[in-house]
Amino acid sequence: MFQQRTSASDGLIIVYASRGKSEPPRLGLTVSRKCGNAVVRNRWKRSLREAFRLTQHRLPRQLDLVVLPRRGASPDVARLQDSLVKLAAKLSSKLSANAPSANHAAQGPKS
């Protein structure tokens, strides 16, 4: 996921994305010690999971997301919901633009 370098961010979170094989979007979390102690990290994880649960019906399908909180930001579920929807839509359009066309991929390499 990190090698593809398809990411978008705002002042609250950084989101990495790739096309997934499953229909509903999936969420992965990376909350490092830089965000704070165990209590703060767990609050981030709970808030991110709740924001994802509340917005997953508004997110693009077949999208795998990995979310990292920004250092110094505080977890707020309402703001996280807005960020997830905006950034996931942005990443979905980025991935669609970068995807090779189906016709070109079906032809295979030329000899």
MODELLER restraints for C-alpha pairs under 7 A, 6 or more apart:
rsr = mdl.restraints
at = mdl.atoms
rsr.add(forms.Gaussian(group=physical.xy_distance, feature=features.Distance(at['CA:1:A'], at['CA:16:A']), mean=6.76, stdev=0.5))
rsr.add(forms.Gaussian(group=physical.xy_distance, feature=features.Distance(at['CA:1:A'], at['CA:17:A']), mean=6.69, stdev=0.5))
rsr.add(forms.Gaussian(group=physical.xy_distance, feature=features.Distance(at['CA:1:A'], at['CA:18:A']), mean=6.47, stdev=0.5))
rsr.add(forms.Gaussian(group=physical.xy_distance, feature=features.Distance(at['CA:2:A'], at['CA:16:A']), mean=6.85, stdev=0.5))
rsr.add(forms.Gaussian(group=physical.xy_distance, feature=features.Distance(at['CA:6:A'], at['CA:16:A']), mean=5.71, stdev=0.5))
rsr.add(forms.Gaussian(group=physical.xy_distance, feature=features.Distance(at['CA:6:A'], at['CA:17:A']), mean=5.91, stdev=0.5))
rsr.add(forms.Gaussian(group=physical.xy_distance, feature=features.Distance(at['CA:7:A'], at['CA:15:A']), mean=5.46, stdev=0.5))
rsr.add(forms.Gaussian(group=physical.xy_distance, feature=features.Distance(at['CA:7:A'], at['CA:16:A']), mean=4.31, stdev=0.5))
rsr.add(forms.Gaussian(group=physical.xy_distance, feature=features.Distance(at['CA:7:A'], at['CA:17:A']), mean=6.32, stdev=0.5))
rsr.add(forms.Gaussian(group=physical.xy_distance, feature=features.Distance(at['CA:7:A'], at['CA:91:A']), mean=6.70, stdev=0.5))
rsr.add(forms.Gaussian(group=physical.xy_distance, feature=features.Distance(at['CA:8:A'], at['CA:14:A']), mean=5.97, stdev=0.5))
rsr.add(forms.Gaussian(group=physical.xy_distance, feature=features.Distance(at['CA:8:A'], at['CA:15:A']), mean=5.46, stdev=0.5))
rsr.add(forms.Gaussian(group=physical.xy_distance, feature=features.Distance(at['CA:8:A'], at['CA:16:A']), mean=6.72, stdev=0.5))
rsr.add(forms.Gaussian(group=physical.xy_distance, feature=features.Distance(at['CA:8:A'], at['CA:87:A']), mean=5.96, stdev=0.5))
rsr.add(forms.Gaussian(group=physical.xy_distance, feature=features.Distance(at['CA:8:A'], at['CA:91:A']), mean=6.61, stdev=0.5))
rsr.add(forms.Gaussian(group=physical.xy_distance, feature=features.Distance(at['CA:9:A'], at['CA:15:A']), mean=6.03, stdev=0.5))
rsr.add(forms.Gaussian(group=physical.xy_distance, feature=features.Distance(at['CA:9:A'], at['CA:87:A']), mean=6.79, stdev=0.5))
rsr.add(forms.Gaussian(group=physical.xy_distance, feature=features.Distance(at['CA:11:A'], at['CA:70:A']), mean=6.93, stdev=0.5))
rsr.add(forms.Gaussian(group=physical.xy_distance, feature=features.Distance(at['CA:12:A'], at['CA:69:A']), mean=6.22, stdev=0.5))
rsr.add(forms.Gaussian(group=physical.xy_distance, feature=features.Distance(at['CA:12:A'], at['CA:70:A']), mean=5.51, stdev=0.5))
rsr.add(forms.Gaussian(group=physical.xy_distance, feature=features.Distance(at['CA:12:A'], at['CA:73:A']), mean=5.72, stdev=0.5))
rsr.add(forms.Gaussian(group=physical.xy_distance, feature=features.Distance(at['CA:13:A'], at['CA:67:A']), mean=6.71, stdev=0.5))
rsr.add(forms.Gaussian(group=physical.xy_distance, feature=features.Distance(at['CA:13:A'], at['CA:68:A']), mean=5.65, stdev=0.5))
rsr.add(forms.Gaussian(group=physical.xy_distance, feature=features.Distance(at['CA:13:A'], at['CA:69:A']), mean=4.39, stdev=0.5))
rsr.add(forms.Gaussian(group=physical.xy_distance, feature=features.Distance(at['CA:13:A'], at['CA:70:A']), mean=5.16, stdev=0.5))
rsr.add(forms.Gaussian(group=physical.xy_distance, feature=features.Distance(at['CA:14:A'], at['CA:67:A']), mean=5.80, stdev=0.5))
rsr.add(forms.Gaussian(group=physical.xy_distance, feature=features.Distance(at['CA:14:A'], at['CA:68:A']), mean=5.12, stdev=0.5))
rsr.add(forms.Gaussian(group=physical.xy_distance, feature=features.Distance(at['CA:14:A'], at['CA:69:A']), mean=6.23, stdev=0.5))
rsr.add(forms.Gaussian(group=physical.xy_distance, feature=features.Distance(at['CA:14:A'], at['CA:70:A']), mean=6.77, stdev=0.5))
rsr.add(forms.Gaussian(group=physical.xy_distance, feature=features.Distance(at['CA:15:A'], at['CA:65:A']), mean=6.49, stdev=0.5))
rsr.add(forms.Gaussian(group=physical.xy_distance, feature=features.Distance(at['CA:15:A'], at['CA:66:A']), mean=5.68, stdev=0.5))
rsr.add(forms.Gaussian(group=physical.xy_distance, feature=features.Distance(at['CA:15:A'], at['CA:67:A']), mean=4.62, stdev=0.5))
rsr.add(forms.Gaussian(group=physical.xy_distance, feature=features.Distance(at['CA:15:A'], at['CA:68:A']), mean=6.41, stdev=0.5))
rsr.add(forms.Gaussian(group=physical.xy_distance, feature=features.Distance(at['CA:15:A'], at['CA:87:A']), mean=6.97, stdev=0.5))
rsr.add(forms.Gaussian(group=physical.xy_distance, feature=features.Distance(at['CA:16:A'], at['CA:65:A']), mean=5.68, stdev=0.5))
rsr.add(forms.Gaussian(group=physical.xy_distance, feature=features.Distance(at['CA:16:A'], at['CA:66:A']), mean=5.12, stdev=0.5))
rsr.add(forms.Gaussian(group=physical.xy_distance, feature=features.Distance(at['CA:16:A'], at['CA:67:A']), mean=6.51, stdev=0.5))
rsr.add(forms.Gaussian(group=physical.xy_distance, feature=features.Distance(at['CA:17:A'], at['CA:63:A']), mean=6.70, stdev=0.5))
rsr.add(forms.Gaussian(group=physical.xy_distance, feature=features.Distance(at['CA:17:A'], at['CA:64:A']), mean=5.53, stdev=0.5))
rsr.add(forms.Gaussian(group=physical.xy_distance, feature=features.Distance(at['CA:17:A'], at['CA:65:A']), mean=4.61, stdev=0.5))
rsr.add(forms.Gaussian(group=physical.xy_distance, feature=features.Distance(at['CA:17:A'], at['CA:66:A']), mean=6.41, stdev=0.5))
rsr.add(forms.Gaussian(group=physical.xy_distance, feature=features.Distance(at['CA:17:A'], at['CA:91:A']), mean=6.52, stdev=0.5))
rsr.add(forms.Gaussian(group=physical.xy_distance, feature=features.Distance(at['CA:18:A'], at['CA:63:A']), mean=5.97, stdev=0.5))
rsr.add(forms.Gaussian(group=physical.xy_distance, feature=features.Distance(at['CA:18:A'], at['CA:64:A']), mean=5.38, stdev=0.5))
rsr.add(forms.Gaussian(group=physical.xy_distance, feature=features.Distance(at['CA:18:A'], at['CA:65:A']), mean=6.86, stdev=0.5))
rsr.add(forms.Gaussian(group=physical.xy_distance, feature=features.Distance(at['CA:19:A'], at['CA:62:A']), mean=5.81, stdev=0.5))
rsr.add(forms.Gaussian(group=physical.xy_distance, feature=features.Distance(at['CA:19:A'], at['CA:63:A']), mean=4.81, stdev=0.5))
rsr.add(forms.Gaussian(group=physical.xy_distance, feature=features.Distance(at['CA:19:A'], at['CA:64:A']), mean=6.02, stdev=0.5))
rsr.add(forms.Gaussian(group=physical.xy_distance, feature=features.Distance(at['CA:20:A'], at['CA:62:A']), mean=4.80, stdev=0.5))
rsr.add(forms.Gaussian(group=physical.xy_distance, feature=features.Distance(at['CA:20:A'], at['CA:63:A']), mean=5.06, stdev=0.5))
rsr.add(forms.Gaussian(group=physical.xy_distance, feature=features.Distance(at['CA:20:A'], at['CA:64:A']), mean=5.37, stdev=0.5))
rsr.add(forms.Gaussian(group=physical.xy_distance, feature=features.Distance(at['CA:21:A'], at['CA:62:A']), mean=5.99, stdev=0.5))
rsr.add(forms.Gaussian(group=physical.xy_distance, feature=features.Distance(at['CA:22:A'], at['CA:62:A']), mean=5.61, stdev=0.5))
rsr.add(forms.Gaussian(group=physical.xy_distance, feature=features.Distance(at['CA:23:A'], at['CA:61:A']), mean=5.62, stdev=0.5))
rsr.add(forms.Gaussian(group=physical.xy_distance, feature=features.Distance(at['CA:23:A'], at['CA:62:A']), mean=4.81, stdev=0.5))
rsr.add(forms.Gaussian(group=physical.xy_distance, feature=features.Distance(at['CA:24:A'], at['CA:61:A']), mean=5.41, stdev=0.5))
rsr.add(forms.Gaussian(group=physical.xy_distance, feature=features.Distance(at['CA:24:A'], at['CA:62:A']), mean=5.85, stdev=0.5))
rsr.add(forms.Gaussian(group=physical.xy_distance, feature=features.Distance(at['CA:25:A'], at['CA:56:A']), mean=6.75, stdev=0.5))
rsr.add(forms.Gaussian(group=physical.xy_distance, feature=features.Distance(at['CA:25:A'], at['CA:59:A']), mean=6.97, stdev=0.5))
rsr.add(forms.Gaussian(group=physical.xy_distance, feature=features.Distance(at['CA:25:A'], at['CA:60:A']), mean=6.93, stdev=0.5))
rsr.add(forms.Gaussian(group=physical.xy_distance, feature=features.Distance(at['CA:25:A'], at['CA:61:A']), mean=5.50, stdev=0.5))
rsr.add(forms.Gaussian(group=physical.xy_distance, feature=features.Distance(at['CA:25:A'], at['CA:62:A']), mean=5.46, stdev=0.5))
rsr.add(forms.Gaussian(group=physical.xy_distance, feature=features.Distance(at['CA:25:A'], at['CA:63:A']), mean=4.81, stdev=0.5))
rsr.add(forms.Gaussian(group=physical.xy_distance, feature=features.Distance(at['CA:25:A'], at['CA:64:A']), mean=5.65, stdev=0.5))
rsr.add(forms.Gaussian(group=physical.xy_distance, feature=features.Distance(at['CA:26:A'], at['CA:63:A']), mean=6.56, stdev=0.5))
rsr.add(forms.Gaussian(group=physical.xy_distance, feature=features.Distance(at['CA:26:A'], at['CA:64:A']), mean=4.79, stdev=0.5))
rsr.add(forms.Gaussian(group=physical.xy_distance, feature=features.Distance(at['CA:26:A'], at['CA:65:A']), mean=6.05, stdev=0.5))
rsr.add(forms.Gaussian(group=physical.xy_distance, feature=features.Distance(at['CA:27:A'], at['CA:64:A']), mean=6.17, stdev=0.5))
rsr.add(forms.Gaussian(group=physical.xy_distance, feature=features.Distance(at['CA:27:A'], at['CA:65:A']), mean=4.97, stdev=0.5))
rsr.add(forms.Gaussian(group=physical.xy_distance, feature=features.Distance(at['CA:27:A'], at['CA:66:A']), mean=5.88, stdev=0.5))
rsr.add(forms.Gaussian(group=physical.xy_distance, feature=features.Distance(at['CA:28:A'], at['CA:65:A']), mean=5.96, stdev=0.5))
rsr.add(forms.Gaussian(group=physical.xy_distance, feature=features.Distance(at['CA:28:A'], at['CA:66:A']), mean=4.37, stdev=0.5))
rsr.add(forms.Gaussian(group=physical.xy_distance, feature=features.Distance(at['CA:28:A'], at['CA:67:A']), mean=6.27, stdev=0.5))
rsr.add(forms.Gaussian(group=physical.xy_distance, feature=features.Distance(at['CA:29:A'], at['CA:66:A']), mean=5.48, stdev=0.5))
rsr.add(forms.Gaussian(group=physical.xy_distance, feature=features.Distance(at['CA:29:A'], at['CA:67:A']), mean=5.10, stdev=0.5))
rsr.add(forms.Gaussian(group=physical.xy_distance, feature=features.Distance(at['CA:29:A'], at['CA:68:A']), mean=6.34, stdev=0.5))
rsr.add(forms.Gaussian(group=physical.xy_distance, feature=features.Distance(at['CA:30:A'], at['CA:67:A']), mean=6.25, stdev=0.5))
rsr.add(forms.Gaussian(group=physical.xy_distance, feature=features.Distance(at['CA:30:A'], at['CA:68:A']), mean=5.21, stdev=0.5))
rsr.add(forms.Gaussian(group=physical.xy_distance, feature=features.Distance(at['CA:31:A'], at['CA:41:A']), mean=6.15, stdev=0.5))
rsr.add(forms.Gaussian(group=physical.xy_distance, feature=features.Distance(at['CA:31:A'], at['CA:68:A']), mean=5.96, stdev=0.5))
rsr.add(forms.Gaussian(group=physical.xy_distance, feature=features.Distance(at['CA:31:A'], at['CA:69:A']), mean=6.57, stdev=0.5))
rsr.add(forms.Gaussian(group=physical.xy_distance, feature=features.Distance(at['CA:34:A'], at['CA:71:A']), mean=6.56, stdev=0.5))
rsr.add(forms.Gaussian(group=physical.xy_distance, feature=features.Distance(at['CA:35:A'], at['CA:41:A']), mean=6.40, stdev=0.5))
rsr.add(forms.Gaussian(group=physical.xy_distance, feature=features.Distance(at['CA:35:A'], at['CA:71:A']), mean=5.36, stdev=0.5))
rsr.add(forms.Gaussian(group=physical.xy_distance, feature=features.Distance(at['CA:35:A'], at['CA:72:A']), mean=6.97, stdev=0.5))
rsr.add(forms.Gaussian(group=physical.xy_distance, feature=features.Distance(at['CA:44:A'], at['CA:75:A']), mean=5.54, stdev=0.5))
rsr.add(forms.Gaussian(group=physical.xy_distance, feature=features.Distance(at['CA:47:A'], at['CA:75:A']), mean=6.24, stdev=0.5))
rsr.add(forms.Gaussian(group=physical.xy_distance, feature=features.Distance(at['CA:47:A'], at['CA:76:A']), mean=6.80, stdev=0.5))
rsr.add(forms.Gaussian(group=physical.xy_distance, feature=features.Distance(at['CA:47:A'], at['CA:77:A']), mean=5.51, stdev=0.5))
rsr.add(forms.Gaussian(group=physical.xy_distance, feature=features.Distance(at['CA:48:A'], at['CA:80:A']), mean=6.87, stdev=0.5))
rsr.add(forms.Gaussian(group=physical.xy_distance, feature=features.Distance(at['CA:50:A'], at['CA:77:A']), mean=6.99, stdev=0.5))
rsr.add(forms.Gaussian(group=physical.xy_distance, feature=features.Distance(at['CA:51:A'], at['CA:77:A']), mean=5.43, stdev=0.5))
rsr.add(forms.Gaussian(group=physical.xy_distance, feature=features.Distance(at['CA:51:A'], at['CA:80:A']), mean=5.93, stdev=0.5))
rsr.add(forms.Gaussian(group=physical.xy_distance, feature=features.Distance(at['CA:51:A'], at['CA:81:A']), mean=4.95, stdev=0.5))
rsr.add(forms.Gaussian(group=physical.xy_distance, feature=features.Distance(at['CA:52:A'], at['CA:81:A']), mean=6.93, stdev=0.5))
rsr.add(forms.Gaussian(group=physical.xy_distance, feature=features.Distance(at['CA:55:A'], at['CA:81:A']), mean=6.26, stdev=0.5))
rsr.add(forms.Gaussian(group=physical.xy_distance, feature=features.Distance(at['CA:58:A'], at['CA:85:A']), mean=6.81, stdev=0.5))
rsr.add(forms.Gaussian(group=physical.xy_distance, feature=features.Distance(at['CA:59:A'], at['CA:85:A']), mean=5.98, stdev=0.5))
rsr.add(forms.Gaussian(group=physical.xy_distance, feature=features.Distance(at['CA:59:A'], at['CA:88:A']), mean=6.47, stdev=0.5))
rsr.add(forms.Gaussian(group=physical.xy_distance, feature=features.Distance(at['CA:60:A'], at['CA:88:A']), mean=6.99, stdev=0.5))
rsr.add(forms.Gaussian(group=physical.xy_distance, feature=features.Distance(at['CA:60:A'], at['CA:89:A']), mean=6.63, stdev=0.5))
rsr.add(forms.Gaussian(group=physical.xy_distance, feature=features.Distance(at['CA:60:A'], at['CA:92:A']), mean=6.80, stdev=0.5))
